[in-house]
Every structure is written in C-alpha cells, then in structure tokens.
Amino acid sequence: MQKNLNISATQLIQQRVLLEAKRLLQSTDLSIKEIAFELGFVDHAYFSNFFKSHTGATPTEFKEK
C-alpha cells in the first residue's frame, strides 16, 4: 500500500477520519463529543487534540466557519 500512495496505513486512516470528522462537523448537528464517539475516539478531548494537530483548528472553530 505504501508504494502506491507514498503514505503509511496509519496516515491514510487518519486522513479518512479527518475527512469524516469535517463532514460531520459541517453537515450535522451532532455535538463534538458525539462526533468523537461516532469516529471511535474514547475521549472527546483526545479527538479535539487530534483534530487540531492535523488541521490547525479545533473542531469547534472548524464547525463555526
């Protein structure tokens, strides 16, 4: 897989999770906590940190855009 995409499986999964997180933040009324659990995060604070480290914005900031 890495040969074809030049990224690791972990990076690919993280990209997919971020894509789905952005979609849910923009197109649903789910809370940040609900989205975190929907995406398999046990702790919404961990989800927020993950999201911010990859996008530069918190889920709340992203949702308000």
PQR file of N, CA, C, O and H, with PARSE charges and radii, in Angstrom:
ATOM      1  N   MET A   1       0.828  -1.198   0.000 -0.4000 1.5000
ATOM      2  CA  MET A   1       0.000   0.000   0.000 -0.0000 2.0000
ATOM      3  C   MET A   1       0.869   1.257   0.000  0.5500 1.7000
ATOM      4  O   MET A   1       0.603   2.212  -0.730 -0.5500 1.4000
ATOM      5  N   GLN A   2       1.894   1.240   0.816 -0.4000 1.5000
ATOM      6  CA  GLN A   2       2.722   2.430   0.920 -0.0000 2.0000
ATOM      7  C   GLN A   2       3.385   2.794  -0.408  0.5500 1.7000
ATOM      8  O   GLN A   2       3.588   3.974  -0.691 -0.5500 1.4000
ATOM      9  H   GLN A   2       2.111   0.464   1.409  0.4000 1.0000
ATOM     10  N   LYS A   3       3.720   1.809  -1.213 -0.4000 1.5000
ATOM     11  CA  LYS A   3       4.344   2.080  -2.503 -0.0000 2.0000
ATOM     12  C   LYS A   3       3.431   2.904  -3.407  0.5500 1.7000
ATOM     13  O   LYS A   3       3.889   3.818  -4.093 -0.5500 1.4000
ATOM     14  H   LYS A   3       3.556   0.850  -0.982  0.4000 1.0000
ATOM     15  N   ASN A   4       2.160   2.582  -3.405 -0.4000 1.5000
ATOM     16  CA  ASN A   4       1.219   3.240  -4.309 -0.0000 2.0000
ATOM     17  C   ASN A   4       0.863   4.659  -3.875  0.5500 1.7000
ATOM     18  O   ASN A   4       0.719   5.546  -4.715 -0.5500 1.4000
ATOM     19  H   ASN A   4       1.788   1.839  -2.848  0.4000 1.0000
ATOM     20  N   LEU A   5       0.722   4.875  -2.580 -0.4000 1.5000
ATOM     21  CA  LEU A   5       0.220   6.158  -2.093 -0.0000 2.0000
ATOM     22  C   LEU A   5       1.292   7.045  -1.471  0.5500 1.7000
ATOM     23  O   LEU A   5       1.052   8.227  -1.222 -0.5500 1.4000
ATOM     24  H   LEU A   5       0.838   4.154  -1.897  0.4000 1.0000
ATOM     25  N   ASN A   6       2.464   6.486  -1.219 -0.4000 1.5000
ATOM     26  CA  ASN A   6       3.544   7.214  -0.561 -0.0000 2.0000
ATOM     27  C   ASN A   6       3.189   7.705   0.838  0.5500 1.7000
ATOM     28  O   ASN A   6       3.790   8.655   1.339 -0.5500 1.4000
ATOM     29  H   ASN A   6       2.658   5.526  -1.420  0.4000 1.0000
ATOM     30  N   ILE A   7       2.216   7.058   1.465 -0.4000 1.5000
ATOM     31  CA  ILE A   7       1.891   7.337   2.860 -0.0000 2.0000
ATOM     32  C   ILE A   7       1.664   6.013   3.579  0.5500 1.7000
ATOM     33  O   ILE A   7       1.388   4.993   2.948 -0.5500 1.4000
ATOM     34  H   ILE A   7       1.727   6.286   1.058  0.4000 1.0000
ATOM     35  N   SER A   8       1.782   6.040   4.894 -0.4000 1.5000
ATOM     36  CA  SER A   8       1.599   4.807   5.663 -0.0000 2.0000
ATOM     37  C   SER A   8       0.111   4.523   5.844  0.5500 1.7000
ATOM     38  O   SER A   8      -0.733   5.392   5.626 -0.5500 1.4000
ATOM     39  H   SER A   8       2.007   6.869   5.406  0.4000 1.0000
ATOM     40  N   ALA A   9      -0.188   3.310   6.241 -0.4000 1.5000
ATOM     41  CA  ALA A   9      -1.585   2.942   6.517 -0.0000 2.0000
ATOM     42  C   ALA A   9      -2.157   3.831   7.615  0.5500 1.7000
ATOM     43  O   ALA A   9      -3.317   4.237   7.550 -0.5500 1.4000
ATOM     44  H   ALA A   9       0.497   2.604   6.419  0.4000 1.0000
ATOM     45  N   THR A  10      -1.346   4.130   8.619 -0.4000 1.5000
ATOM     46  CA  THR A  10      -1.804   4.997   9.709 -0.0000 2.0000
ATOM     47  C   THR A  10      -2.180   6.374   9.183  0.5500 1.7000
ATOM     48  O   THR A  10      -3.214   6.929   9.554 -0.5500 1.4000
ATOM     49  H   THR A  10      -0.404   3.800   8.673  0.4000 1.0000
ATOM     50  N   GLN A  11      -1.332   6.920   8.316 -0.4000 1.5000
ATOM     51  CA  GLN A  11      -1.634   8.238   7.749 -0.0000 2.0000
ATOM     52  C   GLN A  11      -2.907   8.211   6.912  0.5500 1.7000
ATOM     53  O   GLN A  11      -3.705   9.148   6.955 -0.5500 1.4000
ATOM     54  H   GLN A  11      -0.492   6.469   8.014  0.4000 1.0000
ATOM     55  N   LEU A  12      -3.093   7.144   6.157 -0.4000 1.5000
ATOM     56  CA  LEU A  12      -4.296   7.011   5.337 -0.0000 2.0000
ATOM     57  C   LEU A  12      -5.547   6.967   6.217  0.5500 1.7000
ATOM     58  O   LEU A  12      -6.543   7.628   5.928 -0.5500 1.4000
ATOM     59  H   LEU A  12      -2.445   6.384   6.122  0.4000 1.0000
ATOM     60  N   ILE A  13      -5.482   6.188   7.282 -0.4000 1.5000
ATOM     61  CA  ILE A  13      -6.618   6.093   8.217 -0.0000 2.0000
ATOM     62  C   ILE A  13      -6.884   7.449   8.853  0.5500 1.7000
ATOM     63  O   ILE A  13      -8.037   7.864   8.968 -0.5500 1.4000
ATOM     64  H   ILE A  13      -4.673   5.650   7.517  0.4000 1.0000
ATOM     65  N   GLN A  14      -5.829   8.142   9.267 -0.4000 1.5000
ATOM     66  CA  GLN A  14      -6.009   9.463   9.880 -0.0000 2.0000
ATOM     67  C   GLN A  14      -6.652  10.436   8.896  0.5500 1.7000
ATOM     68  O   GLN A  14      -7.510  11.229   9.282 -0.5500 1.4000
ATOM     69  H   GLN A  14      -4.893   7.804   9.174  0.4000 1.0000
ATOM     70  N   GLN A  15      -6.245  10.380   7.631 -0.4000 1.5000
ATOM     71  CA  GLN A  15      -6.849  11.251   6.613 -0.0000 2.0000
ATOM     72  C   GLN A  15      -8.340  10.964   6.464  0.5500 1.7000
ATOM     73  O   GLN A  15      -9.148  11.885   6.348 -0.5500 1.4000
ATOM     74  H   GLN A  15      -5.547   9.735   7.318  0.4000 1.0000
ATOM     75  N   ARG A  16      -8.698   9.678   6.468 -0.4000 1.5000
ATOM     76  CA  ARG A  16     -10.107   9.294   6.337 -0.0000 2.0000
ATOM     77  C   ARG A  16     -10.912   9.753   7.545  0.5500 1.7000
ATOM     78  O   ARG A  16     -12.032  10.243   7.400 -0.5500 1.4000
ATOM     79  H   ARG A  16      -8.041   8.929   6.562  0.4000 1.0000
ATOM     80  N   VAL A  17     -10.343   9.596   8.737 -0.4000 1.5000
ATOM     81  CA  VAL A  17     -11.024  10.024   9.966 -0.0000 2.0000
ATOM     82  C   VAL A  17     -11.229  11.539   9.939  0.5500 1.7000
ATOM     83  O   VAL A  17     -12.304  12.028  10.286 -0.5500 1.4000
ATOM     84  H   VAL A  17      -9.433   9.198   8.855  0.4000 1.0000
ATOM     85  N   LEU A  18     -10.206  12.273   9.531 -0.4000 1.5000
ATOM     86  CA  LEU A  18     -10.327  13.733   9.453 -0.0000 2.0000
ATOM     87  C   LEU A  18     -11.368  14.152   8.425  0.5500 1.7000
ATOM     88  O   LEU A  18     -12.143  15.077   8.668 -0.5500 1.4000
ATOM     89  H   LEU A  18      -9.333  11.875   9.249  0.4000 1.0000
ATOM     90  N   LEU A  19     -11.390  13.485   7.287 -0.4000 1.5000
ATOM     91  CA  LEU A  19     -12.370  13.794   6.253 -0.0000 2.0000
ATOM     92  C   LEU A  19     -13.795  13.587   6.777  0.5500 1.7000
ATOM     93  O   LEU A  19     -14.674  14.424   6.572 -0.5500 1.4000
ATOM     94  H   LEU A  19     -10.760  12.734   7.089  0.4000 1.0000
ATOM     95  N   GLU A  20     -14.002  12.461   7.454 -0.4000 1.5000
ATOM     96  CA  GLU A  20     -15.323  12.173   8.012 -0.0000 2.0000
ATOM     97  C   GLU A  20     -15.658  13.144   9.136  0.5500 1.7000
ATOM     98  O   GLU A  20     -16.805  13.574   9.258 -0.5500 1.4000
ATOM     99  H   GLU A  20     -13.288  11.781   7.621  0.4000 1.0000
ATOM    100  N   ALA A  21     -14.678  13.493   9.954 -0.4000 1.5000
ATOM    101  CA  ALA A  21     -14.909  14.455  11.039 -0.0000 2.0000
ATOM    102  C   ALA A  21     -15.354  15.798  10.470  0.5500 1.7000
ATOM    103  O   ALA A  21     -16.306  16.400  10.966 -0.5500 1.4000
ATOM    104  H   ALA A  21     -13.747  13.143   9.855  0.4000 1.0000
ATOM    105  N   LYS A  22     -14.669  16.266   9.433 -0.4000 1.5000
ATOM    106  CA  LYS A  22     -15.036  17.535   8.803 -0.0000 2.0000
ATOM    107  C   LYS A  22     -16.442  17.471   8.228  0.5500 1.7000
ATOM    108  O   LYS A  22     -17.222  18.414   8.359 -0.5500 1.4000
ATOM    109  H   LYS A  22     -13.896  15.777   9.030  0.4000 1.0000
ATOM    110  N   ARG A  23     -16.758  16.340   7.583 -0.4000 1.5000
ATOM    111  CA  ARG A  23     -18.096  16.179   7.008 -0.0000 2.0000
ATOM    112  C   ARG A  23     -19.158  16.243   8.102  0.5500 1.7000
ATOM    113  O   ARG A  23     -20.163  16.939   7.959 -0.5500 1.4000
ATOM    114  H   ARG A  23     -16.124  15.574   7.476  0.4000 1.0000
ATOM    115  N   LEU A  24     -18.931  15.518   9.190 -0.4000 1.5000
ATOM    116  CA  LEU A  24     -19.905  15.500  10.286 -0.0000 2.0000
ATOM    117  C   LEU A  24     -20.026  16.872  10.951  0.5500 1.7000
ATOM    118  O   LEU A  24     -21.123  17.290  11.322 -0.5500 1.4000
ATOM    119  H   LEU A  24     -18.114  14.953   9.306  0.4000 1.0000
ATOM    120  N   LEU A  25     -18.907  17.565  11.099 -0.4000 1.5000
ATOM    121  CA  LEU A  25     -18.935  18.899  11.717 -0.0000 2.0000
ATOM    122  C   LEU A  25     -19.727  19.883  10.863  0.5500 1.7000
ATOM    123  O   LEU A  25     -20.437  20.738  11.392 -0.5500 1.4000
ATOM    124  H   LEU A  25     -18.016  17.226  10.797  0.4000 1.0000
ATOM    125  N   GLN A  26     -19.606  19.762   9.545 -0.4000 1.5000
ATOM    126  CA  GLN A  26     -20.263  20.719   8.650 -0.0000 2.0000
ATOM    127  C   GLN A  26     -21.710  20.370   8.339  0.5500 1.7000
ATOM    128  O   GLN A  26     -22.529  21.260   8.109 -0.5500 1.4000
ATOM    129  H   GLN A  26     -19.030  19.067   9.115  0.4000 1.0000
ATOM    130  N   SER A  27     -22.028  19.083   8.330 -0.4000 1.5000
ATOM    131  CA  SER A  27     -23.335  18.701   7.792 -0.0000 2.0000
ATOM    132  C   SER A  27     -24.309  18.108   8.807  0.5500 1.7000
ATOM    133  O   SER A  27     -25.414  17.706   8.442 -0.5500 1.4000
ATOM    134  H   SER A  27     -21.363  18.360   8.517  0.4000 1.0000
ATOM    135  N   THR A  28     -23.909  18.050  10.078 -0.4000 1.5000
ATOM    136  CA  THR A  28     -24.815  17.514  11.094 -0.0000 2.0000
ATOM    137  C   THR A  28     -24.884  18.455  12.283  0.5500 1.7000
ATOM    138  O   THR A  28     -24.086  19.383  12.411 -0.5500 1.4000
ATOM    139  H   THR A  28     -23.012  18.377  10.375  0.4000 1.0000
ATOM    140  N   ASP A  29     -25.844  18.200  13.143 -0.4000 1.5000
ATOM    141  CA  ASP A  29     -25.966  18.965  14.386 -0.0000 2.0000
ATOM    142  C   ASP A  29     -25.413  18.179  15.571  0.5500 1.7000
ATOM    143  O   ASP A  29     -25.679  18.520  16.723 -0.5500 1.4000
ATOM    144  H   ASP A  29     -26.492  17.446  13.039  0.4000 1.0000
ATOM    145  N   LEU A  30     -24.648  17.131  15.290 -0.4000 1.5000
ATOM    146  CA  LEU A  30     -24.063  16.345  16.372 -0.0000 2.0000
ATOM    147  C   LEU A  30     -23.074  17.195  17.160  0.5500 1.7000
ATOM    148  O   LEU A  30     -22.410  18.068  16.600 -0.5500 1.4000
ATOM    149  H   LEU A  30     -24.432  16.854  14.353  0.4000 1.0000
ATOM    150  N   SER A  31     -22.982  16.937  18.454 -0.4000 1.5000
ATOM    151  CA  SER A  31     -22.004  17.648  19.280 -0.0000 2.0000
ATOM    152  C   SER A  31     -20.611  17.104  18.977  0.5500 1.7000
ATOM    153  O   SER A  31     -20.463  16.041  18.373 -0.5500 1.4000
ATOM    154  H   SER A  31     -23.522  16.229  18.909  0.4000 1.0000
ATOM    155  N   ILE A  32     -19.602  17.845  19.402 -0.4000 1.5000
ATOM    156  CA  ILE A  32     -18.211  17.406  19.221 -0.0000 2.0000
ATOM    157  C   ILE A  32     -18.031  16.049  19.904  0.5500 1.7000
ATOM    158  O   ILE A  32     -17.386  15.151  19.364 -0.5500 1.4000
ATOM    159  H   ILE A  32     -19.723  18.708  19.892  0.4000 1.0000
ATOM    160  N   LYS A  33     -18.601  15.918  21.083 -0.4000 1.5000
ATOM    161  CA  LYS A  33     -18.496  14.660  21.840 -0.0000 2.0000
ATOM    162  C   LYS A  33     -19.135  13.508  21.068  0.5500 1.7000
ATOM    163  O   LYS A  33     -18.563  12.421  20.993 -0.5500 1.4000
ATOM    164  H   LYS A  33     -19.124  16.648  21.522  0.4000 1.0000
ATOM    165  N   GLU A  34     -20.305  13.737  20.500 -0.4000 1.5000
ATOM    166  CA  GLU A  34     -20.992  12.691  19.722 -0.0000 2.0000
ATOM    167  C   GLU A  34     -20.179  12.306  18.487  0.5500 1.7000
ATOM    168  O   GLU A  34     -20.077  11.127  18.146 -0.5500 1.4000
ATOM    169  H   GLU A  34     -20.770  14.620  20.561  0.4000 1.0000
ATOM    170  N   ILE A  35     -19.606  13.299  17.824 -0.4000 1.5000
ATOM    171  CA  ILE A  35     -18.785  13.024  16.641 -0.0000 2.0000
ATOM    172  C   ILE A  35     -17.551  12.220  17.043  0.5500 1.7000
ATOM    173  O   ILE A  35     -17.177  11.268  16.358 -0.5500 1.4000
ATOM    174  H   ILE A  35     -19.689  14.256  18.100  0.4000 1.0000
ATOM    175  N   ALA A  36     -16.924  12.600  18.143 -0.4000 1.5000
ATOM    176  CA  ALA A  36     -15.743  11.877  18.624 -0.0000 2.0000
ATOM    177  C   ALA A  36     -16.077  10.407  18.849  0.5500 1.7000
ATOM    178  O   ALA A  36     -15.339   9.528  18.403 -0.5500 1.4000
ATOM    179  H   ALA A  36     -17.228  13.374  18.699  0.4000 1.0000
ATOM    180  N   PHE A  37     -17.179  10.134  19.535 -0.4000 1.5000
ATOM    181  CA  PHE A  37     -17.563   8.744  19.799 -0.0000 2.0000
ATOM    182  C   PHE A  37     -17.953   8.025  18.512  0.5500 1.7000
ATOM    183  O   PHE A  37     -17.653   6.843  18.348 -0.5500 1.4000
ATOM    184  H   PHE A  37     -17.778  10.848  19.897  0.4000 1.0000
ATOM    185  N   GLU A  38     -18.609   8.722  17.612 -0.4000 1.5000
ATOM    186  CA  GLU A  38     -19.002   8.159  16.308 -0.0000 2.0000
ATOM    187  C   GLU A  38     -17.769   7.687  15.519  0.5500 1.7000
ATOM    188  O   GLU A  38     -17.818   6.687  14.802 -0.5500 1.4000
ATOM    189  H   GLU A  38     -18.853   9.683  17.745  0.4000 1.0000
ATOM    190  N   LEU A  39     -16.679   8.421  15.669 -0.4000 1.5000
ATOM    191  CA  LEU A  39     -15.450   8.106  14.944 -0.0000 2.0000
ATOM    192  C   LEU A  39     -14.532   7.154  15.705  0.5500 1.7000
ATOM    193  O   LEU A  39     -13.437   6.839  15.238 -0.5500 1.4000
ATOM    194  H   LEU A  39     -16.639   9.233  16.251  0.4000 1.0000
ATOM    195  N   GLY A  40     -14.975   6.694  16.879 -0.4000 1.5000
ATOM    196  CA  GLY A  40     -14.205   5.693  17.617 -0.0000 2.0000
ATOM    197  C   GLY A  40     -13.255   6.237  18.660  0.5500 1.7000
ATOM    198  O   GLY A  40     -12.459   5.486  19.224 -0.5500 1.4000
ATOM    199  H   GLY A  40     -15.865   6.950  17.258  0.4000 1.0000
ATOM    200  N   PHE A  41     -13.324   7.531  18.928 -0.4000 1.5000
ATOM    201  CA  PHE A  41     -12.485   8.095  19.992 -0.0000 2.0000
ATOM    202  C   PHE A  41     -13.169   7.861  21.332  0.5500 1.7000
ATOM    203  O   PHE A  41     -14.371   8.087  21.471 -0.5500 1.4000
ATOM    204  H   PHE A  41     -13.971   8.142  18.471  0.4000 1.0000
ATOM    205  N   VAL A  42     -12.398   7.407  22.318 -0.4000 1.5000
ATOM    206  CA  VAL A  42     -12.968   7.132  23.641 -0.0000 2.0000
ATOM    207  C   VAL A  42     -13.161   8.437  24.408  0.5500 1.7000
ATOM    208  O   VAL A  42     -14.032   8.536  25.272 -0.5500 1.4000
ATOM    209  H   VAL A  42     -11.422   7.224  22.205  0.4000 1.0000
ATOM    210  N   ASP A  43     -12.351   9.423  24.090 -0.4000 1.5000
ATOM    211  CA  ASP A  43     -12.339  10.680  24.844 -0.0000 2.0000
ATOM    212  C   ASP A  43     -12.442  11.845  23.861  0.5500 1.7000
ATOM    213  O   ASP A  43     -11.640  11.946  22.933 -0.5500 1.4000
ATOM    214  H   ASP A  43     -11.643   9.343  23.388  0.4000 1.0000
ATOM    215  N   HIS A  44     -13.423  12.719  24.061 -0.4000 1.5000
ATOM    216  CA  HIS A  44     -13.592  13.812  23.097 -0.0000 2.0000
ATOM    217  C   HIS A  44     -12.439  14.812  23.158  0.5500 1.7000
ATOM    218  O   HIS A  44     -12.170  15.496  22.170 -0.5500 1.4000
ATOM    219  H   HIS A  44     -14.074  12.637  24.815  0.4000 1.0000
ATOM    220  N   ALA A  45     -11.754  14.910  24.297 -0.4000 1.5000
ATOM    221  CA  ALA A  45     -10.594  15.803  24.398 -0.0000 2.0000
ATOM    222  C   ALA A  45      -9.468  15.285  23.496  0.5500 1.7000
ATOM    223  O   ALA A  45      -8.767  16.069  22.856 -0.5500 1.4000
ATOM    224  H   ALA A  45     -11.973  14.354  25.099  0.4000 1.0000
ATOM    225  N   TYR A  46      -9.303  13.968  23.453 -0.4000 1.5000
ATOM    226  CA  TYR A  46      -8.281  13.374  22.577 -0.0000 2.0000
ATOM    227  C   TYR A  46      -8.636  13.647  21.109  0.5500 1.7000
ATOM    228  O   TYR A  46      -7.764  13.964  20.300 -0.5500 1.4000
ATOM    229  H   TYR A  46      -9.872  13.332  23.973  0.4000 1.0000
ATOM    230  N   PHE A  47      -9.912  13.520  20.784 -0.4000 1.5000
ATOM    231  CA  PHE A  47     -10.364  13.830  19.425 -0.0000 2.0000
ATOM    232  C   PHE A  47     -10.062  15.283  19.081  0.5500 1.7000
ATOM    233  O   PHE A  47      -9.561  15.572  17.994 -0.5500 1.4000
ATOM    234  H   PHE A  47     -10.620  13.262  21.441  0.4000 1.0000
ATOM    235  N   SER A  48     -10.361  16.192  19.992 -0.4000 1.5000
ATOM    236  CA  SER A  48     -10.113  17.618  19.749 -0.0000 2.0000
ATOM    237  C   SER A  48      -8.636  17.890  19.503  0.5500 1.7000
ATOM    238  O   SER A  48      -8.278  18.646  18.601 -0.5500 1.4000
ATOM    239  H   SER A  48     -10.767  15.957  20.875  0.4000 1.0000
ATOM    240  N   ASN A  49      -7.777  17.265  20.316 -0.4000 1.5000
ATOM    241  CA  ASN A  49      -6.328  17.434  20.141 -0.0000 2.0000
ATOM    242  C   ASN A  49      -5.868  16.854  18.803  0.5500 1.7000
ATOM    243  O   ASN A  49      -5.072  17.471  18.095 -0.5500 1.4000
ATOM    244  H   ASN A  49      -8.069  16.651  21.049  0.4000 1.0000
ATOM    245  N   PHE A  50      -6.368  15.671  18.461 -0.4000 1.5000
ATOM    246  CA  PHE A  50      -6.049  15.025  17.181 -0.0000 2.0000
ATOM    247  C   PHE A  50      -6.461  15.937  16.027  0.5500 1.7000
ATOM    248  O   PHE A  50      -5.681  16.174  15.105 -0.5500 1.4000
ATOM    249  H   PHE A  50      -7.015  15.169  19.035  0.4000 1.0000
ATOM    250  N   PHE A  51      -7.688  16.445  16.086 -0.4000 1.5000
ATOM    251  CA  PHE A  51      -8.219  17.294  15.019 -0.0000 2.0000
ATOM    252  C   PHE A  51      -7.385  18.566  14.879  0.5500 1.7000
ATOM    253  O   PHE A  51      -7.007  18.946  13.771 -0.5500 1.4000
ATOM    254  H   PHE A  51      -8.322  16.253  16.835  0.4000 1.0000
ATOM    255  N   LYS A  52      -7.100  19.222  16.004 -0.4000 1.5000
ATOM    256  CA  LYS A  52      -6.348  20.477  15.954 -0.0000 2.0000
ATOM    257  C   LYS A  52      -4.923  20.258  15.459  0.5500 1.7000
ATOM    258  O   LYS A  52      -4.391  21.090  14.725 -0.5500 1.4000
ATOM    259  H   LYS A  52      -7.408  18.914  16.905  0.4000 1.0000
ATOM    260  N   SER A  53      -4.297  19.147  15.852 -0.4000 1.5000
ATOM    261  CA  SER A  53      -2.918  18.902  15.428 -0.0000 2.0000
ATOM    262  C   SER A  53      -2.829  18.665  13.913  0.5500 1.7000
ATOM    263  O   SER A  53      -1.784  18.910  13.309 -0.5500 1.4000
ATOM    264  H   SER A  53      -4.730  18.471  16.448  0.4000 1.0000
ATOM    265  N   HIS A  54      -3.906  18.197  13.307 -0.4000 1.5000
ATOM    266  CA  HIS A  54      -3.903  17.922  11.871 -0.0000 2.0000
ATOM    267  C   HIS A  54      -4.473  19.057  11.020  0.5500 1.7000
ATOM    268  O   HIS A  54      -4.137  19.179   9.842 -0.5500 1.4000
ATOM    269  H   HIS A  54      -4.755  17.998  13.797  0.4000 1.0000
ATOM    270  N   THR A  55      -5.329  19.882  11.611 -0.4000 1.5000
ATOM    271  CA  THR A  55      -5.983  20.929  10.812 -0.0000 2.0000
ATOM    272  C   THR A  55      -5.595  22.347  11.226  0.5500 1.7000
ATOM    273  O   THR A  55      -5.784  23.296  10.464 -0.5500 1.4000
ATOM    274  H   THR A  55      -5.602  19.783  12.568  0.4000 1.0000
ATOM    275  N   GLY A  56      -5.052  22.488  12.439 -0.4000 1.5000
ATOM    276  CA  GLY A  56      -4.712  23.825  12.930 -0.0000 2.0000
ATOM    277  C   GLY A  56      -5.876  24.544  13.592  0.5500 1.7000
ATOM    278  O   GLY A  56      -5.717  25.656  14.095 -0.5500 1.4000
ATOM    279  H   GLY A  56      -4.898  21.717  13.058  0.4000 1.0000
ATOM    280  N   ALA A  57      -7.039  23.917  13.595 -0.4000 1.5000
ATOM    281  CA  ALA A  57      -8.227  24.499  14.222 -0.0000 2.0000
ATOM    282  C   ALA A  57      -8.888  23.450  15.121  0.5500 1.7000
ATOM    283  O   ALA A  57      -8.803  22.250  14.861 -0.5500 1.4000
ATOM    284  H   ALA A  57      -7.168  23.014  13.186  0.4000 1.0000
ATOM    285  N   THR A  58      -9.536  23.916  16.164 -0.4000 1.5000
ATOM    286  CA  THR A  58     -10.289  22.973  16.993 -0.0000 2.0000
ATOM    287  C   THR A  58     -11.558  22.585  16.245  0.5500 1.7000
ATOM    288  O   THR A  58     -11.967  23.288  15.321 -0.5500 1.4000
ATOM    289  H   THR A  58      -9.605  24.891  16.375  0.4000 1.0000
ATOM    290  N   PRO A  59     -12.190  21.469  16.632 -0.5600 1.5000
ATOM    291  CA  PRO A  59     -13.458  21.098  15.995  0.2800 2.0000
ATOM    292  C   PRO A  59     -14.488  22.225  16.099  0.5500 1.7000
ATOM    293  O   PRO A  59     -15.229  22.479  15.150 -0.5500 1.4000
ATOM    294  N   THR A  60     -14.534  22.890  17.233 -0.4000 1.5000
ATOM    295  CA  THR A  60     -15.493  23.986  17.424 -0.0000 2.0000
ATOM    296  C   THR A  60     -15.210  25.125  16.456  0.5500 1.7000
ATOM    297  O   THR A  60     -16.131  25.652  15.833 -0.5500 1.4000
ATOM    298  H   THR A  60     -13.932  22.684  18.004  0.4000 1.0000
ATOM    299  N   GLU A  61     -13.942  25.509  16.326 -0.4000 1.5000
ATOM    300  CA  GLU A  61     -13.567  26.579  15.398 -0.0000 2.0000
ATOM    301  C   GLU A  61     -13.913  26.179  13.965  0.5500 1.7000
ATOM    302  O   GLU A  61     -14.412  26.995  13.191 -0.5500 1.4000
ATOM    303  H   GLU A  61     -13.194  25.080  16.832  0.4000 1.0000
ATOM    304  N   PHE A  62     -13.649  24.933  13.620 -0.4000 1.5000
ATOM    305  CA  PHE A  62     -13.935  24.448  12.262 -0.0000 2.0000
ATOM    306  C   PHE A  62     -15.433  24.478  11.996  0.5500 1.7000
ATOM    307  O   PHE A  62     -15.868  24.870  10.913 -0.5500 1.4000
ATOM    308  H   PHE A  62     -13.243  24.270  14.249  0.4000 1.0000
ATOM    309  N   LYS A  63     -16.214  24.068  12.971 -0.4000 1.5000
ATOM    310  CA  LYS A  63     -17.675  24.000  12.812 -0.0000 2.0000
ATOM    311  C   LYS A  63     -18.264  25.394  12.613  0.5500 1.7000
ATOM    312  O   LYS A  63     -19.248  25.557  11.893 -0.5500 1.4000
ATOM    313  H   LYS A  63     -15.861  23.750  13.851  0.4000 1.0000
ATOM    314  N   GLU A  64     -17.663  26.399  13.250 -0.4000 1.5000
ATOM    315  CA  GLU A  64     -18.178  27.765  13.185 -0.0000 2.0000
ATOM    316  C   GLU A  64     -17.820  28.487  11.892  0.5500 1.7000
ATOM    317  O   GLU A  64     -18.364  29.556  11.613 -0.5500 1.4000
ATOM    318  H   GLU A  64     -16.863  26.267  13.835  0.4000 1.0000
ATOM    319  N   LYS A  65     -16.911  27.917  11.094 -0.4000 1.5000
ATOM    320  CA  LYS A  65     -16.509  28.560   9.832 -0.0000 2.0000
ATOM    321  C   LYS A  65     -17.631  28.548   8.818  0.5500 1.7000
ATOM    322  O   LYS A  65     -17.463  29.047   7.705 -0.5500 1.4000
ATOM    323  H   LYS A  65     -16.470  27.048  11.320  0.4000 1.0000
TER
END
